[in-house]
């Protein structure tokens, strides 16, 4: 157990929500009590997501129009940084990820061993498929992860998780405001953080796919894959001296 003290870093969970009324409360109740605050950022949902968040007495930030998954995360991180978070944990509020593991996820960051931690659903093929991950998603996840590992020189088991934690300094230096408002935001923030020298680790988390869990369709998955390839190409170009703006620190002049 991580014991809280006046010197313990402030940990804030952010939940980028869109039509999460059926799963938000379950996700919230799984978050360990060691967390200092939980923020809900609603991306113009058309269900009772905001009502439930307010019922739980959580700070809620509501977009007047839908900004997209990446746009939602941008607000998440801006608001967490405003509230002086030392560690920011992003958890999808669709109950697909086991929020009870939040304490385990952030431990390497608290110990100074990692700057970013990911909750990987790919411990084994059997576990992923039995947990309900569609076969085409499993195959595309493995293929894209293999490609990213080769290009980035890392050895992670999954880059595509919606359960991740960041040290404050990562979000202060990575220019996430320049990233896509679409799903590829998840990959842009990891690839750029790696290029800037931040360390990444991971823990295994259970796979939970069910009707209420959010999931992009096949065509959006194909688009997502192509966009990842584009950001990897930009990473390679930057390494060859053809500088890409998104790979600069926020305050670094180009």
C-alpha positions in Angstrom: 0.0 0.0 0.0 1.2 3.5 -0.9 0.8 5.6 2.3 -0.2 9.2 1.9 1.7 12.0 3.6 2.2 15.7 3.2 5.1 14.9 0.9 3.3 12.4 -1.2 2.8 13.6 -4.8 -0.8 14.7 -5.7 -2.5 12.2 -7.9 -5.5 13.1 -10.1 -7.5 10.7 -12.2 -9.1 12.2 -15.4 -11.9 10.4 -17.2 -12.6 11.5 -20.8 -16.3 10.7 -21.0 -18.7 10.4 -23.9 -22.0 8.7 -23.4 -20.6 6.8 -20.3 -23.7 7.0 -18.2 -24.0 3.2 -17.8 -20.5 2.6 -16.7 -19.1 5.8 -15.1 -20.3 5.1 -11.6 -18.9 1.5 -11.6 -15.5 2.8 -12.9 -15.4 5.5 -10.3 -16.1 3.2 -7.4 -13.2 1.0 -8.4 -10.7 3.8 -8.1 -8.6 3.4 -4.9 -9.1 6.0 -2.2 -5.4 7.0 -2.3 -6.3 9.2 -5.3 -6.6 12.9 -4.4 -9.2 13.9 -7.0 -11.2 12.5 -9.9 -12.2 14.8 -12.8 -14.8 14.0 -15.5 -14.5 15.8 -18.8 -17.7 15.3 -20.8 -17.5 15.6 -24.6 -21.0 16.8 -25.3 -22.7 13.5 -24.3 -26.3 12.9 -25.2 -27.0 10.7 -22.2 -27.0 11.2 -18.4 -23.1 11.1 -18.1 -23.0 14.7 -16.6 -25.9 14.0 -14.2 -24.3 10.9 -12.8 -20.9 12.6 -12.4 -22.6 15.4 -10.5 -24.5 12.9 -8.4 -21.1 11.4 -7.5 -20.0 15.0 -6.5 -17.2 14.9 -9.0 -15.8 18.0 -10.7 -17.3 18.0 -14.2 -16.1 20.0 -17.3 -18.6 19.9 -20.2 -17.7 20.7 -23.8 -20.4 22.7 -25.5 -19.7 20.7 -28.7 -18.1 17.4 -29.3 -14.3 17.8 -29.8 -13.4 14.2 -30.3 -11.4 11.7 -28.2 -8.1 13.6 -28.5 -9.8 16.9 -27.9 -11.3 15.5 -24.8 -8.0 14.4 -23.4 -6.5 17.8 -24.1 -9.0 19.3 -21.7 -8.3 16.5 -19.2 -4.7 17.3 -19.0 -5.0 21.0 -19.0 -7.4 20.9 -16.0 -5.3 18.4 -14.1 -2.2 20.5 -14.5 -4.2 23.6 -13.4 -5.0 21.7 -10.2 -1.3 21.1 -9.5 -1.3 17.3 -10.1 2.1 15.6 -9.8 0.8 12.4 -11.4 -2.1 12.3 -13.9 -3.9 9.0 -14.5 -6.2 8.7 -17.5 -8.9 6.0 -17.2 -11.6 5.4 -19.8 -15.0 5.6 -17.8 -16.4 2.7 -19.8 -15.4 0.0 -17.3 -13.2 -1.7 -19.8 -10.1 -1.2 -17.6 -9.6 -2.4 -14.0 -9.3 0.9 -12.1 -8.6 -1.0 -8.9 -5.0 -1.4 -10.3 -4.4 2.4 -10.3 -2.2 2.2 -7.3 0.0 -0.5 -8.9 0.1 1.5 -12.2 1.5 4.7 -10.6 4.0 3.0 -8.2 6.9 3.0 -10.7 6.3 6.7 -11.2 6.2 7.4 -7.5 9.5 5.5 -7.1 11.1 7.6 -9.9 11.7 4.6 -12.2 9.3 5.6 -15.0 7.7 8.8 -16.4 4.8 7.1 -18.1 3.0 3.9 -17.2 0.6 1.9 -19.4 -2.0 -0.7 -18.5 -1.5 -3.5 -21.1 -4.3 -5.8 -22.0 -2.0 -8.1 -24.0 -0.6 -10.6 -21.5 -1.5 -13.5 -23.8 -3.6 -14.1 -26.9 -5.9 -16.5 -25.1 -6.6 -14.0 -22.3 -7.2 -11.2 -24.7 -9.7 -13.2 -26.8 -11.4 -14.8 -23.9 -11.8 -11.3 -22.4 -13.8 -10.4 -25.4 -11.3 -8.5 -27.6 -12.5 -8.9 -31.2 -10.0 -11.0 -33.3 -9.4 -8.2 -35.8 -8.7 -5.8 -33.0 -6.2 -8.2 -31.4 -4.4 -8.8 -34.7 -4.3 -5.1 -35.5 -3.1 -4.3 -32.0 -0.3 -6.8 -32.2 0.7 -5.6 -35.7 0.8 -1.9 -34.8 2.5 -2.6 -31.5 5.2 -4.6 -33.3 5.7 -1.8 -35.8 5.9 0.8 -33.1 8.4 -1.2 -31.1 10.7 -1.6 -34.2 10.6 2.1 -35.1 10.9 3.4 -31.5 13.3 0.8 -30.3 11.1 -0.2 -27.4 9.7 -3.5 -26.2 6.2 -2.7 -24.9 3.3 -5.2 -25.2 0.6 -2.6 -26.0 0.5 1.1 -27.0 -3.3 1.3 -27.4 -4.6 1.2 -23.9 -7.0 3.7 -22.3 -5.5 3.2 -18.9 -2.2 5.2 -18.5 -0.4 7.5 -16.1 1.9 10.4 -16.6 4.4 12.3 -14.4 3.5 16.0 -14.5 6.7 16.9 -16.3 5.7 14.8 -19.3 2.5 16.9 -19.9 4.3 20.1 -19.2 6.9 19.4 -22.0 4.9 17.4 -24.6 3.1 19.9 -26.9 -0.2 17.9 -26.8 -2.2 21.0 -27.9 -0.7 20.4 -31.4 -1.9 16.8 -31.6 -4.9 15.3 -33.3 -8.4 15.5 -31.8 -9.0 12.0 -33.1 -8.0 8.6 -31.6 -4.4 8.8 -32.8 -3.8 11.3 -30.0 -3.0 8.3 -27.8 -0.1 7.4 -30.0 1.1 10.9 -30.7 1.6 11.6 -27.0 3.5 8.4 -26.4 5.7 8.7 -29.5 6.6 12.3 -28.9 7.2 11.7 -25.2 9.6 8.9 -26.2 11.4 11.2 -28.6 11.8 13.7 -25.8 13.5 11.2 -23.6 10.8 10.2 -21.2 10.8 6.6 -19.9 7.8 4.2 -20.3 6.8 1.1 -18.5 3.7 -1.1 -18.2 1.7 -3.5 -16.1 -0.7 -6.2 -17.1 -4.4 -5.5 -16.7 -7.5 -7.8 -17.4 -9.3 -7.6 -20.7 -12.9 -6.6 -20.4 -15.0 -6.2 -23.6 -18.8 -6.0 -23.3 -21.6 -4.2 -25.0 -21.4 -1.0 -22.8 -17.6 -0.7 -23.3 -16.7 1.9 -25.9 -15.0 0.7 -29.1 -14.3 2.2 -32.5 -15.6 0.4 -35.6 -13.6 -1.4 -38.2 -13.3 1.6 -40.6 -12.3 3.9 -37.8 -9.7 1.3 -36.8 -8.3 1.3 -40.3 -8.0 5.1 -40.3 -6.4 4.9 -36.8 -3.8 2.5 -38.1 -2.8 4.7 -41.1 -2.5 7.7 -38.8 -0.2 5.8 -36.6 2.0 5.0 -39.6 2.1 8.7 -40.5 3.3 9.8 -37.0 5.9 7.0 -37.1 7.2 8.4 -40.4 7.4 11.8 -38.9 9.3 10.3 -36.0 11.8 8.8 -38.5 12.1 12.1 -40.4 12.8 14.0 -37.2 15.6 11.6 -36.3 17.1 12.2 -39.7 17.2 15.9 -39.2 14.0 16.9 -41.0 12.5 18.6 -37.9 8.9 18.1 -37.0 7.2 20.8 -34.9 5.4 18.3 -32.6 8.7 16.8 -31.4 9.8 20.0 -29.7 9.3 20.8 -26.1 6.4 23.2 -25.5 8.7 26.1 -24.7 11.5 25.2 -27.2 11.8 27.6 -30.1 11.9 26.1 -33.5 
